[in-house]
Amino acid sequence: MTSRLSASRRMPWESSPQMSYQSSRSSSVRSMIAGSIRFVHRTLRDRRSVMLIGFLVLIIVYKYRKIETIRMRERLPLAPWSPALSAAEREGLKNPPPLPCHPVAPEHQLQKRKFDRNGQTLENLLKQRAIDNMIIVTFASENQRILLRNFGCSLKRHHSNWIVIAYDKITADDVAKTFGSKSPHSYYDTTLLGDNMTSNFALDDDNKELVWRNLMHIKLSTVRAILDLGYEVMVADADTAVLRSITQSVQLKNQCDMQFQPDPKDVFDYEQFRGEHNSFNCGVYFVKPSAPVLRLYDAWLAAFNCEEGAREQQALRTALKRLVEYKDYHVFDPRTNTPFYYPSDLDGSSLVESKGTSGKREHITPGGVKMCYFHPRDFPNGGIYFLANARYRRVFGDDAPVVLHANYMKSKFYRKIEAFQTVGAWFMDDDLKCTEKQAQPNGKAIDAKELTKKLDEG
């Protein structure tokens, strides 16, 4: 009776076999979802299950990154060809078209800069300061004066062949006051910034990215001008400290044309830079003059007009993408004086050419600028030295590095100062004058805000 009543009360569409099937199907889907939720809930309550899931995720991420690395190596600009290819096709492989550049707005484009228009020539200062045709160069604005003083105090303990390219008169005067004006270390050209640009971010905060881009363009233009005069250049940012002699500790007279501090903040093994051309840190590097190097600098400077707000390192990556690897540049290993690639990379990607009718092939040695890495033991970035100091000491020991770079400090000016003080890389007394007695490692950091106040008062 009940079943009959229920049947009589059904609506017409409920008696449809199709709708009954859909209803049962949606019910099974809901059951599956509810079962999945209960399973996830029980799993997450179990710590061992959570750890197992996390471990599986790490394996998947590792495998994915490894696959992406292999794919990246396969996307190299040069590839082998067979004798069946035409001469035009071979020429196309030799000279691939450059990657497209999307220029920034004309009013923001950076033009080629000229130097020595204010009477004090850069060339004369280089003649006074260079030793064995080598000069150490840093660049700074008034915001960096405290770090610049510490850099100079650390540097003068080992070298006298250094100069500061000042972005403003305040910085130039401060260098003269701190290190002496009779034997100058600073160069300042009043026309470098132009009429409508400032080096002080605080005065032009709304336009900060363009300010920074302009300053980095000045830096590159100046280094290129020094190279064009025939000098070897060691570039170091103002937020560095020199702890050992650069020329005695590092073999700079090797076959490398350019040698950079490694940029990754979590890589301690030099072998991991094999074949890697996107890990160059432009805050600390050494470069020797040559025609291929000057061409690379031209491409580097032009890259600033490919992306608005581009910084120095970003512009270098853009330039290398537009150049041809193995032809215009390649990664080189100064330890063995050989190209720094895996054999499989060279076998699969180097320029290969048929010889005569025998079909034999010959690998052509990679050419262009030889770009090398400094060892992270001697030139650690702030990521591996300050943020992973215990591991750095465990891997490399307690010997001081050659140059210490306080990057990866999230652009916190005071944090950089306190980091130097804490690890014993501070070379000034309480009055901000150079001292032979450096700060004790792991000591208490001086209040950086007090230092800024003293600098402004003094």
N, C-alpha and C positions, 0 to 999 in steps of 0.2 A: 504494500500500500504506500509505504514511504517512498519507495523507489519510483513508483508510478507518479506520485505527487511531484517528486523532484523532476521527473522527466517532463511532466506537463508544465512545470514552471520555467523550463529552459527557454531562453530567447531563441529566435530562429537561427541566428548566426552561430550560437553555441552548439547547435546540433550538427554543424558542418564538419565533416571529417578533416578538411584542410585546416580549419581553425583549431580543432582538437590536436592535430599534429604540431602546429605552431606553438600551442599552449604547452604541450609536453616538452617541446624543444627548448622553449624559454625557461621552463622549470629546471631542465637539466643543466642549462647554462648557469642559472642562478646557484644551483647546487655545486657546480664546479668552482664558481667564484668563491662561494662560502667555504668550500673545502680548502681552496688555495689560501684564503685569508687565515683559516685555522692553522694550516700547516706553517705559514710564515710566522704566525704568532708563537706557536710552540717552538719553532726553530730559533727565533730571536731570544727566547727565554733561556736557551741553552748556550752557554758561553763557548763551548767547544764548537758548536755549529757556526756561531758568528765568526770565530777565528778561521774556520775552514772556508767559509764564504769569502772572507777578506783575503785569504791566501789565494783562492781561485781567481778573484778579481785582479790581484797583483800579477798573477801569471798571465792572464789575458792581456793586461796593459803592457807587460813586458814584451809578450809575443807581438802585439800590435806595433809597438815602437820599433822592434827589430825589423818587422816587415817593412815599415815606413822607411827605416834607414836603408834597407836594401833597395827599395824603390827609388829613394833619393839618389843613391849611387848609380842606379841605372839611368837616371835622367841627366846624363853628362852630355856636354855639347858636341863632343866628337865621337864618331862611331866607326868601326871597321867597315870596309866596303869590299866587294868582290870585283874581279876583272870585268864582270858583265856590265857594271855601271858605266854610264857615258862620262865623257870628260866634264860636261856641264854639271852632271850630278855630283861628281867628285869635287868640283869647284864649290858647289853649294854647301857641301859638308865642311870644306876647309874654311869657308867664310860665311857662316850663318848670319842671317839678318839680325841686327841688334833688337833687344827687347823694346817694346814701345815705351815711350816716356810721355807722361801726361803733365805738361808744364804747368807751373803755378801761375797765378795771375801776374801779368806783366809788371805791375807796381811792386810786387814782392820778389821779383827775380833778382838774383845776386850777380853783379857784374864783376869782371876781372879787376883786381885791385892793384894799385901802384903804390910804391913805397918811396921813402926818403924825400918827401916834399917839404919837410920842415927844417932842413939844414943839418940835422944830426943824422948821418947816414948809417943805415943798418950794416952796410959793408965795412965801414970803419970800426964799428963796435965788434964785429965778428973777428976782424984782424987782431984786435987787442985781446980778445978773450979765448979764441980757439987754440987748442993744443993738439998737435998732430992731426990737424985738419978736422977735429971733432969738437962739437959744441953741444952742451946740454941746454935745452930750452923749456921754459914753462910760460904759461899765460895766466893772467889773473886780473880781476877787477877789484874795486874797493870792498865788495862784500867778502872777499876771500883774504883780506890782509893778514889776519892772525895765522891762518893755515900757511899762507905764503911765507911769513916770517919763519915759521917752524921748518918749512921746506928748505929755505935758504940756510938756516942755522945747521940743519942736518947735512946739507950738501957741502958747505964750506969746510967741513971737517975732513973731506976726502978729495974735493975738486975745487978748482978755481975757474975752470972753463965753462961757466954757465951764465945765462942771461935771462932776464924776465921781459917778456913782451907785455907791457901794461896797456890795458884797455882804456885807462883814464889817467888824468894827471895826479889824482890823489894817490893812486897806487904807485906811480912812478916816483913821486916825492917820498913815499914811505920806504921804498926800496933804497933810495939814496940816503935817507936818514938812518936806516938800520944797518946798511952794509957799506956806506961810504960813497961820497959823490966824486972824490978825486979819481977813483978807479971804478967807473960806473959799471953796473951790472944790468941796468934797465934800458929799454928802448921804448919810446912813446912817440907815436905819430898822430898829431892832432886831427888828421884827415881820415884816419882808418875807419872810424864809426860813421862818418858822414854827418850831415846837419840834423837829421831827424831820428837818430837812434841813440839810446842810452845803454850803458853797460850795467846799470843798476836796476835789478828786477823790481825792487820796491817802488821805483819811480814809474815803472811801465808794466805793472802787474797784469793789466788786461791784455797786453801784447807779449807775454812772457815767452811763448814758444818762438815767435819771430825774433825776439831779442837773442835768445839762445842760439837760434839758427844763424843769425848774423855773426855772433861771436865765434862760433865754430868755423864759419867760412873764413873769417879773418885768420884764425889759427892755421887752417890748411893753406891759405894763400901765403902766409908768412913762411911756413915750413917749406913750401915749394920754392919760394924766392931764395931761401938759404941753400936749398939743394942745387938750385940753378947757378949759385955762386961756387959750387964745387965742394961744399962742406958735408961731412957726415953729421947726422942729427940724432940726438937722444931726446925724445919728447917725454915729458913727465908732467902730469897735472899738478896743480897747487896742493891738492889733498893727498900728497905722497910724502914719504920720508925716506931718505937714503941712509941705510944703516951700515953698508959696506961699500968699498970702492967699486964703482960700476966697471971700470976698465980692467981692474985686477981680478975681479970675481967672474966676469963674463967674457967669453971669447967673442968679441964683436967683429973681429977680422976674419970671420968664416965666410962661406960662400953665400950666405943669406943676403938678399937685397933689403928685405924688411923683416923685422923680428918683433913680435907682439907679445904682450902679457896675455895669457889665456883668460877668457871672459867668464866661463861657467863657474858658478859658486859652489859646485858640488863635485868637481872632477879633480882628483889628485894624481891620477895615473897619466903620464905623458902619452902613452900609447893610444889613449882614447881620442887624441887629436889627429890621428892618422887619417888623411883625406878630408879633414874638416876645414872648410873655409868660411864658416859663419861664426867662429868663436874668437875673433880677434878683438881685443880690448884696445881702444884708441886712446886711452888715458896714459898708457906707458908703452912706448915702442921705440925701436931704433931703425933708422933708414939710411941707406947709402945712395949717393947720386948716380943716376944712369939714365939713358934715354928711355928705356922701358918704364922706369919708375916715374919719370916726369909725365909720360903718357898716362900712367895709371892715376896720377894726381889730377891731371886734366879731366879724366872721366869722373873722378871722385868729386871734384869741385862742380862739374856740370850736374851731378846727381842732386845737388841741392835745389836745382830748378825743376826736378822731377816730382817733388812731393813737398807740399807746404808744411812747415813745422818740422822738417827732417833734421835730425841731429847727426853728429859726425859719424857715429857707428852705423846708424841706419843708412846714411848716404854711401858709406863704403860698401855695404851689402848690395845696395841698388847698383853701384858702379860695377861690382864684380858680376852681377847678373847680366849686365849689358855687355861685359867683356867676354872673351872666349877662354874658358879654362883650358890649360895645357898649351895654349898659344900665347895669350897675353899675360898669364900668370899661372902658377901652380904651387901647391903646398910642398915644402922642402924640409928635409930632416938634417939639421946641422951636426947631429951626432955621427951620422954615417955619410954625409955629403951625397945623399941620394934623394930622389923624389919620395915624398912621405905619403905613399898610397899602399893599399893592399894589392898584392900581385894580381888578384882577380879583377880589380878595378882597371889596372893598366892593360891586362889582357883583353878585357871586353870593351875598353873605351878609348885607348890611345889611337893615334893616327896610324893606320896600317896601309902599306902600299905594296902593290905587286911589283915584282922585279922580273922584267923580261917575259919570256914565254914559259919559263919553268913554273910560274905560279907561286914561287916562294915569297914570303912576306917579311917585312922588317918593321920593328917598332921604332918610331921616331921619338927621341927623347923629348919630354915635355919642355916647353920653352917659356919665355916671358919672365916676369918678375918672380923671383924665388921668395915666397912668403913663409916665414917660420914662426914657431912659438918659442918664447922663453919657457924654461922649466918652472912649473908652479912652485917648486921648492924655493927658488931664488927670487921669483917675481910673483908672489901670491896676491890675488885680489882680496878685497875686504871680506868677501863671502867665505873663503876657505881659511883666512887668517883670524879675523875677528869673530865671525859667527860660528866657526868650527875649530877654535884654537886647540882644544884638547886633541882632536883627531889630527890636526896639522902636526903637532909636536910628536904624536905617536908614530906618524908615518915618516916624517922628515927629521925628527930630533929637535934639540933645543937651540941649534945654531940660528943666529939672526938671518933673515932674508937679506937680499941686496937692496931691493926697493920694496917698500910697503905702501900699498894703495888703499885708502880708506873709502872705497866705493861700497856699494850695497848697504849704505847707511840710511837709506830712504831719504836722501837729500837733507838730512838733519845736520845742520852746520855744527851745533853744539855737541851732538853725538860723535862726530868725527874727532873733534878736539879731545873729548873725554876718552875716546878709544885710544888715541895716540898716547895720552898720559898714562892710561892704565897699563899698557903693555911695555912702557919704557921707551917710547919713540918720541918723546917730547924733549926739545933741546933749547928751551927758554926758561929763564927764571921768572919770579913773580912780577918783575918789571918789564917783561916781554923783551928781554935782551938775551942774545945768544950766550949759552953757558956750556962749558966742557962737561959738566956733570949732568947727565941726562936723568930723566925721571926713573924711579925704581919700578921694575915690572910688577904688575898686580898691585900697585900702590893706589892710594885714594886720589881720585881725579880732582883737579882744581875746578872751581866753579867757572864754567866757560863764560857765563854772563858777566862775571866780574872782570874777566880778561877783556871782553868787548868794551866795557866801560872804561877800563884803563887805556885801551888803545885810542878811544875817542878823546879822552882827556889829555893824553900825552902827545 
